[in-house]
Amino acid sequence: MDSLKKIRPKLGLTWRVIALTSLLLLGLTTAFTFVSRDNLLRQFNDSRNDQVQRQAREIRQALNHSMDSLRQIAALNASLTSGLGNALKQADRATIASSFNNKWPTLQLEAGIDELVILDETGQQLVKWGYSQAGHNLPFAEWGKNVIASDMPFTTLRCFADCRQYAVAPILVDGKSHGAVLISRSLADVTRQAHEVSGSDVALLITGQYAQDQLDITRSVSAWHGKLATLTNQENTLPLIHQAAYLFTLEELQNKPARLKHSNKYIEISTIKISRNNKQGETGHFILISDITSQIYAINRDTGTILATGLIGWLAAEVMLLVILWKPMARVRRLSSVLPALAEGGFAKAKQMIPMPKRRLLDEIDLLDATALDLACQLETLEGEVKSRGELLNARLEELARERDFIENLLDTAHVLILTQDNQGKISLVNQYCQDIFGQPYDIILGQRFEALFHKPSDSRFETSDHQAEERLLRGKDEEQRTIVWYHARLSDSNDPSMHTISVGIDITDRKAAESRLAWLASRDSLTGLYNRRAFQERIEEVFEKEEAGAVLFMDLDQFKDVNELSGHPAGDKLLQLVARNIENVIGERGFIARLGGDEFSVLLENASENEAVEIAQNIENNLDETSLLLHDGRLHRASVSIGIACYPLHGPTPAELMANADVAMYKAKESSLKRWHMLSTIDEAKNELQKRVYWIERIRHALQNNEFELMTQPIIKLSDGSVKHYEILLRLRGDGGELISPGTFIPIAEQSGQIIQIDRWVLHHSLILLKEIQEDGVSLSVNLSGQSLHEPGINSFLSEELKRSGANPNQLILEVTETAAVTDFSTANNVLLRMRNLGCQTALDDFGVGFSSLHYLGQLPMDFIKIDGSFIKDLSSNYKNQLIVKAVTEIAKGFGKAVIAEFVDSTETANILKEYGVTFGQGYFLGEPKEISDTKTRHKNHE
């Protein structure tokens, strides 16, 4: 009832009806308006299409009529030369000219003839009046010969600088053709007639090669590759033609007229192709430009009238509906206000507010009022009955609730097995959980002996009066063994012999398995099954207590990170398991094998000599050389391991020192190119190696904290003119004596310790500060990024923040990555480099040619520069193979749109060869030595 109080109509039924009918009527009005407008537009379009087709027919009829009249004029002039037979036969040009001189002005003025030519019987020109069409190369001689041979006139239309109609008629002398008359005239009369017939502005467009070569700026239409020979109302129509040419092709306008809106006017444009038999590609088109603004505005006015009429009708209908509904809905609102009070028990209030219907003609609302009054009376009677019965039910429910709670708490609150036995040990009752564990239905379990549920009988005996616990192996579903702890108790108050004993069982199978698993995991590696670091440490401490001699092999897989990055961690796990099995096959019972973590393994050889340790290391190396992991996609990963050997007590009097020295020996093995195992000769050597590594790790950390690194710049020269707009940033470490230490001394240790990422960020930070100071001179800086930084997730956000903080122009920052680092995890590197380029930075592929050297990657990686490795440049002048490689890489890189930089340029001869091959930039001590950044700043400040 409280919820009924909260219900308040947000929108009355009357207004809902008004809103819905309004939506309906507005929708119908809108639809009718759009349909009407669509019909008007369709009728207008049909009318316009008919008119355009009629205009096209009339213009073509005018062309044909003009051509017929031209042919008649040519035939008439040919017949007037009958007295010139001897002159034609003898090619007497003077006689022929004098005969036509008095006719030529009449032909020009009366017939609009532009050109008159008399041809001999070979088709060659004898006499000519007027001027030829500019740009034409028409076969007058061929026309003349064909007409003389056939004795039939010939007509044609040709467009070059203008469109002209040509007519050739034979000259008959004594019944035989001895020459021909050729006349031509422009389409000026046809154009004027087309303008009068169509009532539209008319333009004559000529397209083709000549029209393109002779474009007139004022009348050129570049989009249609032509020019306008004739144009009416040029000031207004020329912009319209340019706008149409930008939007439509001539073929589209021939098929269907197009419409434009220009200066609040609606314009229709169509074309009619008029030229024919033109082998030289020149084509003429009549363009009709019609103003249809008044028709469009009339359609819009009619549409507005229809819409306004619909809206007025909608308003009138809604007002009428409101008047009809207002009074009935007021009665409904009164009834709706009474019903909530009736639901809350306000029967007296309901009777008072609802009037008894007194009219003769009752409507539905009157029936509702009467029904509400009857309902109020009935509910008042029922409320009293329910109240009395409710008190009885509450007492019974409390009693049932206590019984229900007892049963539910006993059987369902805990996942335990509950059953009862009779005095013969047979099961008389089981709960559902017990049935689930047994895997048998209630009917099957019932009547079985309790002892028959277990694998073997219990050795324990218990008194039914005592609460005892026993652990039994239960035979569950699918013969599954479950360990159950049972508690038994006598039901002393029960007189039913079938309810003699209650047994409660707790399933501890998972706990037992977890205890066993924890005991195993305490000393084992879960992935490989080998002993773990903790077990290995305990074993080696036990060995040192015996004061015996032996050896430790410390192993680390080579390039294991590449396996995880290229094929995923599941592939890496499989390779680790494969390596573990192979090490076990080699060692057997001769040593204690453990996986210390990651890709590190160790073997403890007790009572083993140095030679035995070396022999076992060689066996492991040989065995793993033949070990590989073939994945389903065809990718093959071979196992390779670096082994450090440390003997005790020679190389360490304590377990910690021994393992540290074995670790040093392993890194020495990684650095070796001859073999993959290494044994320290003395403990002093081991200490020196370890101390050196520890020293440099701490020295790098101190240098990062105190800015003891120094940046130097080496110019990268543009080989074509020797200019310098590009520097590579080089890193040095300031030693204790002030000397500069090359990166080859500390970078390998920084890469092993992971400090290389911090070094890269230090270099980026200070390089961007330098770039901000010198970028006004258009100088770019090239900064190297390590493979670890390239695959470090935060490198792009760091670079973005540093660019904002420094204010440096990202377009003048070039980030260099080695080919190996970019291709090792191509997908990740490609995404990182793309995000760097999105920041505006440029990218370069360093050391190209000594890594994967894949043209596929070269085309796919987002690189701006390719740096050819210096090993191909050092002896370029004398090494023909290197010349072929450099030349090929240069051509391919330029084909991909990437600039090429050559490293280690050491002579003028080398620079000239590189320039000949098309290499853009060169770098080397011969071209410019590294200098401190202060020199670079000074140089560019002086330059400014």
Protein Blocks (a to p, Z undefined) as FASTA:
>chain_A
ZZmmmpccfbdfklmmmmmmmmmmmmmmmmmmmmmmmmmmmmmmmmmmmmmmmmmmmmmm
mmmmmmmmmmmmmmmmmmmmmmmmmmmmnopaklmmmmmmmmmmmmmmmnopabdcdddf
kopafbdgdjddehiacdfklmmmmmmmnopacdddddfkbccddddddddeehiafbdc
dddddfklmmmmmmmmnopacddddedjklmmmccfklgcfknopadfbdghkllmmmmm
mmmmmmpcfklmmmpccdddeehiacddddddfbghianopacdddddddfklmmmmmmm
mmmmmmmmmmmmmmmmmmmmmmmmmmmmmmmmmmmmmmmmmmnopamlmmmmpccdfbfb
dcfklmmmmmmmmmmmmmmmmmmmmmmmmmmmmmmmmmmmmmmmmmmmmmmmpccddddd
dfkopafbdcfklmmmnopafklmnopafklmpmbdcfbdcdfkbccddddddddehhia
cdddddddddfkbcbfklmbccddddfklmmmmmmmmmmmmmpcfklopacfklmmmmmm
mmmmnopacdddddddehklmmmmmnojklmmmmmmmmmmmmmmmnmmmbccddfbhjbc
cdddehiafklmmmmmmmmmmmmmmgccddfkopacdddddddddddfklocbfklmmmm
mmmmmmmmmmpckbccdcdfblklmmmmmmmmmmmmmmmmmmmmnopaccdddddddfkn
opacbdcdddddddfkopacdfklmmmmmmmnopmmmmmmmmmmmmmmmmmmmmmnopac
dddddfklmmpmklmmmmmmmmmmnopafklcccdddfklmmmmmmlmmmmmmmmmmnop
acddehihjlnopaklmmmpccfbdcddfklmmmmmmmmklmmmmmmmmmmmmmnopacd
dehiabfklmmmmmmnopabdcdfkloccddfklmmmmmmmmZZ
